[in-house]
Amino acid sequence: MKRSSILLFAVPGLLLVLSGCGRNTPPAPAAAAVAPPPSPAPGLSAVAQLGKKIFFDPSLSGSGKLACASCHSPDHAYAPPNNLAVQLGGPALDRQGLRAVPSLRYLEHTPVFTIGPNKSVPDSDAAAAPPAAAADVKVAAVAKNTQASAALLAAEANVPMGGLDWDGRADTLQNQAQGPFLDPNEMDNKSSAALLDKLLRAPYANDLRQLFGANVFSNPDLALSEALFALARFQLEDPSFHPYDSKYDHYLAGRASLTAAEARGLKLFDDPQKGNCASCHIDKPSHDGMFPPAFTDYQFEALAGPRNKELLANRDPDHHDLGLCGPMRGDYRKHAAYCGLFKTPTLRNSATRGALFHNGVFKNLEDLLHFYVERETDPGKWYPKKPDGSIDKYDDLPPRYKKNVDVVDAPFDRKHGAKTALSDDEIKDMVAFLQTLNDGYQVNTKQENAPN
């Protein structure tokens, strides 16, 4: 899904994101009970082991019941353990977030946010170093584009790319982790000082002193920074955040064979006239062979998912989640060409998710794929009608931003009433292939060696 225009590029995913607004939702099982982390944690540095303790600690929330692991469950590919469109947080775990919580897996090669020439993902499959090379680096500085201007935004050759969260606003894993701790709809600490007080009383407070100095708590900013750094190190060092052990990974390594349906699905995934998915969700290893495919090009695109009525924020007709244009980042709010653009997420483990798209409006891959191929050919299936009976196409975008939606690339290039790019059977084959991206595949030597 490519074109040389900044009007395109993306839908989403990343990190400890619950953020949003809305209150007094009916009680729901937003978070599973948090089990203590296994101990010891062999192979992790002392800093990463501290980060693991922080990750599983619900006492760091205002409710005392919500840990990072509550919404990023290790048993669910570090994604939510339920199918809620958005997760619940706050002091009573009844405040609704704004966006679907993405998985924390496969973030280690995410480039920093930049705006630059439209090009495919770098040969290294990332601008960031792999975990082993980054072990001694706390934070990668973000190459912020301070020259962004109307002239730059009008240049079709420049596109946004990288960063963490659905809108790329976080510079690093370390900086990103701070947001959920302080968000009133998430972990609900009233201030950095309140979070620091919880860390000071945590059973691992002495770990912070031993690792970062006996007087670390005398400098609040330093103590909080080191705790967030430990969280980032846990995510970078622990293999469970980037196992690369799906059936597709084994297939690329020659250890597994695809079924007929999976092979057909892969062909459709790659076909620029059919699924055309690989143009944004890169399915080949890096050119140098160092990194497996991330199934994202880290770029941004406007795909105009339907407005999700489950979100309380959407009861306000004037509320719109515009991705790069806000409401959760403000530096591009005045740049109309970026409104409605969200970052392309990895498709790894997407078949295990109960909420897809930035607003969680889709509950499974089959529905999402039907939307992709029917958005233009049968928009009345996906969008409501206006009072005059016409279809309110792209109903989650204000009219002035609807021109940003991708109508050029397959499968979005079809006209109303035209044949869809994928048939029902082809969509089933695509889903079969996408299921090969689920982690934890066990190779059956006898089965793999059996004749087809």
LINDA-V186020 format. One record per residue. N is the residue number from 0. RES is the residue in one letter. SS is DSSP state (alpha for helix, beta for strand, coil for the rest). OMEGA is omega as a letter, one per 40 degrees, with the letter a starting at -180 (NA if undefined). BURIAL is 1 if it has 16 or more other C-alpha atoms within 10 Angstrom, else 0. Layout:
n/res/ss/omega/burial
N/RES/SS/OMEGA/BURIAL
N/RES/SS/OMEGA/BURIAL
This chain:
n/res/ss/omega/burial
0/M/coil/a/1
1/K/coil/i/1
2/R/coil/a/1
3/S/coil/i/0
4/S/coil/i/1
5/I/coil/a/1
6/L/coil/a/1
7/L/coil/i/1
8/F/coil/i/1
9/A/coil/h/1
10/V/coil/a/1
11/P/coil/h/1
12/G/coil/i/1
13/L/coil/a/1
14/L/coil/a/1
15/L/coil/a/1
16/V/coil/i/1
17/L/coil/a/1
18/S/coil/i/1
19/G/coil/i/1
20/C/coil/a/1
21/G/coil/a/1
22/R/coil/i/1
23/N/coil/i/0
24/T/coil/i/0
25/P/coil/i/0
26/P/coil/i/0
27/A/coil/a/0
28/P/coil/a/0
29/A/coil/a/1
30/A/coil/i/1
31/A/coil/i/1
32/A/coil/a/0
33/V/coil/i/1
34/A/coil/i/0
35/P/coil/a/0
36/P/coil/i/0
37/P/coil/a/0
38/S/coil/e/0
39/P/coil/a/0
40/A/coil/a/0
41/P/coil/i/0
42/G/coil/i/0
43/L/coil/i/1
44/S/coil/i/1
45/A/alpha/i/1
46/V/alpha/i/1
47/A/alpha/i/1
48/Q/alpha/i/1
49/L/alpha/i/1
50/G/alpha/i/1
51/K/alpha/i/1
52/K/alpha/i/1
53/I/alpha/a/1
54/F/alpha/a/1
55/F/coil/a/1
56/D/coil/i/1
57/P/alpha/a/1
58/S/alpha/i/1
59/L/alpha/i/1
60/S/coil/i/1
61/G/coil/i/1
62/S/coil/a/1
63/G/coil/a/1
64/K/coil/a/1
65/L/coil/i/1
66/A/coil/i/1
67/C/alpha/a/1
68/A/alpha/i/1
69/S/alpha/a/1
70/C/alpha/i/1
71/H/coil/a/1
72/S/beta/i/1
73/P/alpha/i/1
74/D/alpha/a/0
75/H/alpha/i/1
76/A/coil/a/1
77/Y/coil/i/1
78/A/beta/a/1
79/P/coil/a/1
80/P/coil/a/1
81/N/coil/a/1
82/N/coil/i/1
83/L/coil/i/1
84/A/coil/i/1
85/V/coil/a/1
86/Q/coil/a/1
87/L/beta/i/1
88/G/beta/a/1
89/G/coil/a/1
90/P/coil/i/1
91/A/coil/a/1
92/L/coil/a/1
93/D/coil/i/1
94/R/beta/a/1
95/Q/beta/i/1
96/G/coil/a/1
97/L/coil/a/1
98/R/coil/i/1
99/A/coil/a/1
100/V/coil/a/1
101/P/coil/i/1
102/S/coil/i/1
103/L/coil/a/1
104/R/coil/i/1
105/Y/coil/i/1
106/L/coil/a/1
107/E/coil/a/1
108/H/coil/a/1
109/T/coil/i/1
110/P/coil/i/1
111/V/coil/a/1
112/F/coil/i/1
113/T/beta/i/1
114/I/beta/a/1
115/G/beta/a/1
116/P/beta/i/1
117/N/coil/i/1
118/K/coil/i/0
119/S/coil/a/0
120/V/coil/a/1
121/P/coil/a/0
122/D/coil/a/0
123/S/coil/a/1
124/D/coil/i/1
125/A/coil/i/1
126/A/coil/a/0
127/A/coil/i/1
128/A/coil/i/1
129/P/coil/a/1
130/P/coil/a/1
131/A/coil/a/0
132/A/coil/a/0
133/A/coil/a/1
134/A/coil/a/0
135/D/coil/a/0
136/V/coil/a/0
137/K/coil/a/1
138/V/coil/i/0
139/A/coil/a/0
140/A/coil/a/0
141/V/coil/i/0
142/A/coil/a/0
143/K/coil/a/0
144/N/coil/a/0
145/T/coil/a/0
146/Q/coil/a/0
147/A/coil/a/0
148/S/coil/i/0
149/A/alpha/a/0
150/A/alpha/i/0
151/L/alpha/a/0
152/L/alpha/a/1
153/A/alpha/a/0
154/A/coil/a/0
155/E/coil/a/1
156/A/coil/a/1
157/N/beta/a/1
158/V/beta/i/1
159/P/beta/a/1
160/M/beta/i/1
161/G/coil/a/1
162/G/coil/a/1
163/L/beta/a/1
164/D/coil/a/1
165/W/coil/a/1
166/D/coil/i/1
167/G/coil/a/1
168/R/coil/a/1
169/A/beta/a/1
170/D/coil/a/1
171/T/coil/i/1
172/L/alpha/a/1
173/Q/alpha/a/1
174/N/alpha/a/1
175/Q/alpha/a/1
176/A/alpha/a/1
177/Q/alpha/a/1
178/G/alpha/a/1
179/P/alpha/i/1
180/F/alpha/a/1
181/L/alpha/a/1
182/D/coil/a/1
183/P/coil/i/1
184/N/coil/i/1
185/E/coil/a/1
186/M/coil/i/1
187/D/coil/i/1
188/N/coil/a/1
189/K/coil/a/0
190/S/coil/i/0
191/S/alpha/i/0
192/A/alpha/i/0
193/A/alpha/i/1
194/L/alpha/i/1
195/L/alpha/i/1
196/D/alpha/i/0
197/K/alpha/i/1
198/L/alpha/a/1
199/L/alpha/a/1
200/R/coil/a/0
201/A/coil/a/1
202/P/coil/i/0
203/Y/coil/i/0
204/A/alpha/i/0
205/N/alpha/i/0
206/D/alpha/i/1
207/L/alpha/i/1
208/R/alpha/a/0
209/Q/alpha/a/0
210/L/alpha/a/0
211/F/alpha/i/1
212/G/coil/a/0
213/A/coil/a/0
214/N/coil/a/0
215/V/alpha/a/1
216/F/alpha/i/1
217/S/alpha/i/0
218/N/coil/a/0
219/P/alpha/a/0
220/D/alpha/i/0
221/L/alpha/a/0
222/A/alpha/i/1
223/L/alpha/i/1
224/S/alpha/a/1
225/E/alpha/i/1
226/A/alpha/i/1
227/L/alpha/i/1
228/F/alpha/i/1
229/A/alpha/i/1
230/L/alpha/i/1
231/A/alpha/i/1
232/R/alpha/i/1
233/F/alpha/a/1
234/Q/alpha/a/1
235/L/alpha/a/1
236/E/alpha/a/1
237/D/coil/a/1
238/P/alpha/a/0
239/S/alpha/i/1
240/F/alpha/i/1
241/H/coil/a/1
242/P/coil/a/0
243/Y/coil/a/1
244/D/coil/i/0
245/S/coil/i/1
246/K/alpha/i/1
247/Y/alpha/i/1
248/D/alpha/i/1
249/H/alpha/i/1
250/Y/alpha/i/0
251/L/alpha/a/0
252/A/coil/i/0
253/G/coil/a/0
254/R/coil/a/0
255/A/coil/i/1
256/S/coil/i/1
257/L/coil/i/1
258/T/coil/i/0
259/A/alpha/a/0
260/A/alpha/i/1
261/E/alpha/i/1
262/A/alpha/i/1
263/R/alpha/i/1
264/G/alpha/i/1
265/L/alpha/i/1
266/K/alpha/i/1
267/L/alpha/i/1
268/F/alpha/a/1
269/D/alpha/a/1
270/D/coil/a/0
271/P/coil/i/1
272/Q/coil/a/0
273/K/coil/i/1
274/G/coil/a/1
275/N/coil/a/1
276/C/alpha/a/1
277/A/alpha/i/1
278/S/alpha/i/1
279/C/coil/a/1
280/H/coil/a/1
281/I/coil/a/1
282/D/coil/i/1
283/K/coil/i/0
284/P/coil/i/1
285/S/coil/a/1
286/H/coil/i/0
287/D/coil/i/0
288/G/coil/a/0
289/M/coil/a/0
290/F/coil/i/1
291/P/coil/a/1
292/P/coil/i/1
293/A/coil/a/1
294/F/coil/i/1
295/T/coil/i/1
296/D/coil/i/1
297/Y/coil/a/1
298/Q/beta/a/1
299/F/beta/a/1
300/E/beta/i/1
301/A/coil/a/1
302/L/coil/i/1
303/A/coil/i/1
304/G/coil/i/1
305/P/coil/i/1
306/R/coil/a/1
307/N/coil/a/1
308/K/coil/i/0
309/E/coil/a/0
310/L/coil/a/1
311/L/alpha/i/1
312/A/alpha/a/1
313/N/alpha/i/1
314/R/alpha/i/0
315/D/coil/a/0
316/P/coil/i/0
317/D/coil/i/0
318/H/coil/i/0
319/H/coil/i/1
320/D/coil/a/1
321/L/coil/i/1
322/G/beta/a/1
323/L/coil/a/1
324/C/coil/i/1
325/G/coil/e/1
326/P/coil/a/0
327/M/coil/i/1
328/R/coil/a/0
329/G/coil/a/0
330/D/coil/i/0
331/Y/coil/a/1
332/R/coil/a/1
333/K/coil/a/0
334/H/coil/a/0
335/A/alpha/a/1
336/A/alpha/a/1
337/Y/alpha/a/1
338/C/coil/a/1
339/G/coil/a/1
340/L/beta/i/1
341/F/beta/a/1
342/K/beta/i/1
343/T/coil/a/1
344/P/coil/i/1
345/T/coil/i/1
346/L/coil/i/1
347/R/coil/i/1
348/N/coil/a/1
349/S/alpha/i/1
350/A/alpha/i/1
351/T/alpha/a/1
352/R/coil/i/1
353/G/coil/i/1
354/A/coil/a/1
355/L/beta/a/1
356/F/coil/a/1
357/H/coil/a/1
358/N/coil/i/1
359/G/coil/a/1
360/V/coil/i/1
361/F/beta/a/1
362/K/coil/i/1
363/N/coil/a/1
364/L/alpha/a/1
365/E/alpha/i/1
366/D/alpha/a/0
367/L/alpha/i/1
368/L/alpha/i/1
369/H/alpha/i/1
370/F/alpha/a/1
371/Y/alpha/a/1
372/V/alpha/a/1
373/E/alpha/a/1
374/R/coil/a/1
375/E/coil/a/1
376/T/coil/a/1
377/D/coil/a/1
378/P/alpha/i/1
379/G/alpha/i/1
380/K/alpha/a/0
381/W/coil/a/1
382/Y/coil/a/1
383/P/coil/i/1
384/K/beta/i/0
385/K/coil/i/0
386/P/coil/a/0
387/D/coil/i/0
388/G/coil/i/0
389/S/coil/a/0
390/I/beta/i/1
391/D/coil/a/1
392/K/coil/a/1
393/Y/coil/a/1
394/D/coil/i/1
395/D/coil/i/1
396/L/coil/i/1
397/P/coil/a/0
398/P/alpha/a/0
399/R/alpha/a/0
400/Y/alpha/a/1
401/K/alpha/i/1
402/K/alpha/i/1
403/N/alpha/a/1
404/V/coil/i/1
405/D/coil/i/1
406/V/coil/a/1
407/V/coil/a/0
408/D/coil/i/1
409/A/coil/e/1
410/P/coil/a/1
411/F/coil/a/1
412/D/coil/i/1
413/R/coil/a/1
414/K/coil/i/0
415/H/coil/i/0
416/G/coil/a/0
417/A/coil/i/0
418/K/coil/a/0
419/T/coil/a/1
420/A/coil/a/1
421/L/coil/i/1
422/S/coil/i/0
423/D/alpha/i/0
424/D/alpha/i/0
425/E/alpha/i/1
426/I/alpha/i/1
427/K/alpha/i/1
428/D/alpha/i/1
429/M/alpha/i/1
430/V/alpha/i/1
431/A/alpha/i/1
432/F/alpha/a/1
433/L/alpha/i/1
434/Q/alpha/i/1
435/T/alpha/i/1
436/L/alpha/i/1
437/N/coil/i/1
438/D/coil/i/1
439/G/coil/a/0
440/Y/coil/i/1
441/Q/coil/a/0
442/V/coil/i/1
443/N/coil/a/0
444/T/alpha/a/0
445/K/alpha/a/0
446/Q/alpha/a/0
447/E/alpha/a/0
448/N/alpha/a/0
449/A/coil/i/0
450/P/coil/i/0
451/N/coil/NA/0
